[in-house]
Amino acid sequence: MVNVAPARSTSTSTLQSRFRARYGVAPRIFRAAGRVNLIGEHTDYSEGYVLPVAIDLFCSIGIAPRTDANISVYSERLDLYEKRDVHDLRPQGSWSDYPFGVCWSLQQSDLPVPACDIYISSEVPIGAGLSSSAALEVSVSYALLSIAQRMVDRTRLALICQRAENEFVGARCGIMDQFVACHGRAQQAIMLDCRTLNYQEVPIPQNIQLVICNTMVEHELAGGEYNARRADCEEAVRRLATHLPGIRTLRDVTLVDLERYAGQLSPTLYRRARHVITENERTLEFASAWRDGRIQDLGGLMAASHRSLKEDFEVSCKELDTMVRIAGRQPGVFGTRMTGGGFGGCTINLVSQEHAASFVSHVASEYRSATGIIPDVYTCSPSDGVHEITA
């Protein structure tokens, strides 16, 4: 048995109906996509390079204005409801910190936050490394600004959402997830420079299928290992800066620099820095190979990325390693690696269209035999970023 797709969120008409049943008025509907990262993991908060794709798993939002000073939020998936005063928004350590954190961040940017009712229906798996939090943040912020008739450019919107997660929720994520949820395009990956926020669209060939395999091992990143990895990177920069004045992040450090001053770092900090530096190199080479049609070169880069994440950054786990090993021996696979923050979650697999169906069934069967866990396997397509659903 295999779940070949996640449970899809309610249709637009059903969401409208359920919103009306709960709140008594008709909503406007907005949605933002989850994302999968092809390569460039744990590099965005070091101002490096990433290559994500917005995928056709969405967080959908129904929204309508209220006449008082409150914001109410209902999560269909969790069957939980919270209401807070728009003028008194503070972290509570609960699921609702994500939507209310966006409200707070908008206020910190001197943007209006109207009193409103919000209904959340999401098909992006939680804890799977597919950016369910950013999809929620971006869809809510875009909806709020639309209701207030005060839109901002999409890059600024991404930064507002990142601030909500960094400062209100407490997860020190980089900009990648929110950026691709804003800027994603159908049939395109986004090659993003996380320092300049310049990006290029990289077309995905029609004969390649993106297959995401969920190990069903959930990660919990806020305030934990994710923040610790970022702190390691920042400490490595502080130590290296005594010999490399002017560096700001590991983006500014070459592998030659790292080897020259390795004695300034603990073994752990050295490995963390080596991952970020080499992952940036792999990401640039991956994008170049993709554009040049050198598909045969992608597998080695993805394998090296996974190995570095496992050995140097230490964010993999036995289930992810098992899934990558199983996927790598299937026919028609161009490359496979873990994706997302790690400690569980998903792998991303580039598979030829003609082999995609057999890949799904064989990987699921072999993974279950190896672990006793029934995985979810998603065949996904690149999608547009946040937008309103008007039909």
N, C-alpha and C positions, 0 to 999 in steps of 0.2 A: 504494500500500500504506500502511496505517496500523495501528498497534497501538492498538486501541480500549480496551484496559484493560491494566494492569500484570499481570505474572505473579502469580497469587494464591498466598498461602502455603499450606502443607500443611494439610489438614483436621485437625480435632481428633483423630480416630481415627488418622490417619497420623502426626501429631505424637506421640501417645502410643506408637505402635508404634516409631517411630524413637528416641524417648527410651529406651524399654525395651531396644532393641537396643544402644544405646550405653552405657547405665548399668546395665542389669540390674534396674531397678525400675520401678514404675508412677509417673508424675508427676501432679501437679495442673497444670491449664492456666489461664493468665491471658492477657488481651490488653488492649492500649491502642491508641487510634486515632491516626492521623496527623491533620493539620489543614490547612485552607486558611483564609487570612485574607481576608475580604471587603474590608476597608479598615481603615486604621490601621496603617501600616507604619513601622517604626523609631521608634515612639512609646513602646513599653512600657518601655524602659530610661530614658526621661525621665518616667516616672510618668504617662503620658498615657492615651488611650483606644484600644481595639482592638475589632474585631468578628470574631472567628474562629469557625470551625465545625469540630467533630470530624467526620471523614469515614470512610466505610466501607472504609478501607485500614488494616490492622491489623498491629501487631507482637505475635506470640503467643509465649508463654513456657511451656515445660515446666520444672517444678522439683520436686526431691525432696531431703530432708535426707541429709547424709553423717554418718559416725560419727567423722571426724577433724576437723582444724582448717582444712580447705581449702575454697575455693570454686572450682569449675570451671565454665567457660563455653564453650559451643560455638556458633558461628554457622553456620547452615545455608547462608546466602547466600554467605558468604566461605569456607566450608569450613575454618575456623580454630578452634583450641582453645587455651585458656590456663587455667592453674590457679595460684592464689596463696593464700598463707597469710592467713586472715581477720584476723590480727593484724599483718600487714605489708603494707599497701596503699599503694602509691606510684605516681604517674603514670609511664607507660612511653612515652607518645607513640604509642600504637597504638589500634586499634579497641576494644580491651577496656577502655580507660580509661572508657568510658561506663558499662558495667555495674559495674566495680569502683569507679568514682567514686561511684556511688550507694551502694555498701556503705560506703565511707569517710564519706560525708555522713550516713548513718544513724548511724554510730558517733559522729560529731561532735555529733549531736543526742541522744546517750545512749539510742539505741534499739538493740535486739539485732539482730545479723546472724548468723544461723545458718549453719554449714557446710552447703553444699548443692551439687548439680549443677544446672546451668541449660542449657537448649537453646533457642536463639533462632531463630524462623522469622518473617521479616518480609516483608510485601508493600509497605511504604512505600518509595518510591524514595529512594535515597541521593543527596544533593546536588541535589535538585529543589526545595527550599524548602517541603516538605510535612511537615517536623518529624519525620523518621525518628529523630533522636536523642532527642527528648522522648518519643516513643512507646516507645522502648527503655527509657529511664530510668524512666518511670512504671510500665511493666509489670513491670520487675525489682523496683523498690522495693515495689510493692504485693504482689508475690508473696513477697518476703522477709518482709515484716511479717505476711502471712497465715500463712506457715509457722511464724513465731515466735509467733503468736497475740497480736500486739501492734499492732493497727491504730491509725492516727491519722486525724484529719479530713483531708479531701481538699485543703484549702487548705494545710495544713501539709505534706502530702506533696508538693505542687507546689513549695513553697519549698525543701524538702530536695533535690529533683531539680535545681532551678535552681542551688543552691549547688554541686552536683556538677559541673555544666557550667561554672559560673563559675570555681571554685577548683581543681578537679581536672583537668578537660579543658583549661581555659584559654580558653573562648569566653565573652565577657561578655554573654550573652544576657539579655533581660528575662524576665518571668514568663509571658508569653502562652502559649507553646507547652506548657509543663508544666501550666499552669492548665487549658487546654481539654482536654488529655488526661485530666485528672482529673474535670472538671466537665461535659464535653460531654453533650448530650442529643439524642436522635433528633428530627429535624424542627425543631431550634432552632439559631439562632446565639447566641453569648454576647457580650453587650455588657459589656465589663470595664473598670472604672476601675482602672488599674494602680497607683495610689497607695493607695487604700483597700482594694482587692481586693473591693469590692462589685460584684455583677454582676446583670444581668437577662437572662432568656431572651427572645429575639426570634424569633417563629415565622417559618419560611420558607414562603411560599405554595406550595401543591401544584402550581401551574402553572408554577413556575420550576425549571429544571434547573441544577444546578451542574455546569459542564463545565470541567475542568482540562486545559490544554494544556501539555505538557512540551516545552520547546525542545530537550531532550537536551544542553544545555550545562550541565555540572555546576559548582556553585560550591564553593569551599573557604573557610569562614569563620573557623575557629578560629585565633586569633592573627593574623589578617590584616586585610583591609579592614573587616570588621564591627567589630572592636575599634577600628580607627582612627576609624570614624564615631562610635562612642560617645564616644571621647576628644574628638573635635571638639565634640560637644554639651556635654560637661562643661567644656571650656575656654571655650566661649561663655558658659556660666553663670557661671564664675569672673569673667570680664571684666564682664559685665553687673551682677554683684552689687555692684560698687563704686558703682553708681548706683541699683540696685534692691535695697537691703538686705532680707534675709529670703527671697529667692527660693532655692529648693532645686534645682529642675530647670527645664527649658524649659516644663514644665507651668504654671509660675507667671508666664510672660512673655506679654504680649499682643502683637499685631502693632503696636499703637500704641507700646508700649514699645520694641519692636525697631527701629522706624523712628526713634524719638527718639534712641536711643543706638547707631545703626548705626556711627557713627564709631569706636566702641570695638572693633569687630570687623574682622578681615580679611575680604575678599570671600568667601573660602571659608567661614569661620565664620558669616558673615551668611546665606549660602545654606542652610547646614545648619540653623541656627535657624529660618529662615523655613519650611523644609519641615516641621519638627516642629510648629510653632505652627499652620500652616494645615492640616496633616493632622489634628490634633486637632479643629479646627473642622469639617472635612469628615466626620470619623467621627461626630460628634454629629449633624450634619445628615443623614447617610446613615441612621442609626438612626431618626431622627424621620420621615424620608420613608418608610422601610420600614414603620414602625408605622401611618402614616397612609394607606398604600396609594398613595403618590405614586411609583409605580414608574418613571414617566417621568423623574423627577429623578435617578435613580441613575446613569445613564450619564454625565452631565456631571461628577458628583462622582468617579466612578472614573477618567474621563479626566484630570481635574485632578490626581488622586492620582498617576497614572502619569507625567504631565508633570513634577510636582514631584520624584518619585523619580529621574527621568532627568536633569533640569536642575539642581535644587538639591542633592539628596543624592547624585547621580551613582553610582547603584547598578544602573542598567539596563545593557543591552548591545544590540547591533544585532539579535540574534536575538529578544530579548524585544520590542523595538520593532516588528520585522517581524510577530511573532505578533499583537500588539495591533492593528496596522494592518489585517491581514487579517481578524481576528475582527470588528473594528468595522464592517466593511461587509457583514456577513452578515445575512440576514433573521432577525428574531426575537431579536436580541441587545439586551438591556437595558443592558448595561455590560460593559467588559473592562478589565483592568489587570494589570500584573505583581503577583505575590504572593510573600511570603517575603523573605529577606534580600537577594536580588538577585545580580548578577554571573552570571546564568544562572538555570536553574530553570524555573518555571512561570508561566503566566497563569491568572487566574480569570475565568470568563465566566458571566454570568447570561443564560440562554437560555430562551425559551418552550419548553414541553414539545413542542409540535407541530413546532418547527423543530430540535429537538436532533439528530436523526439526520442531517439534511442539513448542519447546522453542523459536525458531526464530520468528515464526509467532505470537505466543501469546504475547511475550514480546513487539514486535513492535506494535501490535494492541493496547495493553493496555497503552503503553507509549504515543502513539499518542492521545488516548482518554484523558489521564491525562494532557498532556502538549500542545497538538495541534501541536507537532513537529513530522515529519516523520524521524525516526532514520535510520542510516546505521547499519547493523548487519553483522559481518564478521565471518565466520567459518574458522579458521586458523589452519595451521599445523606448527610445529617447523621446522626451516630451517637452512641450513648452513650459515656461515658467508661470508664475502666479498670474491669474486672470479671473475675470468675472464670467460666470455662466449665465447667459441671457436667454437661451432657448429652452 
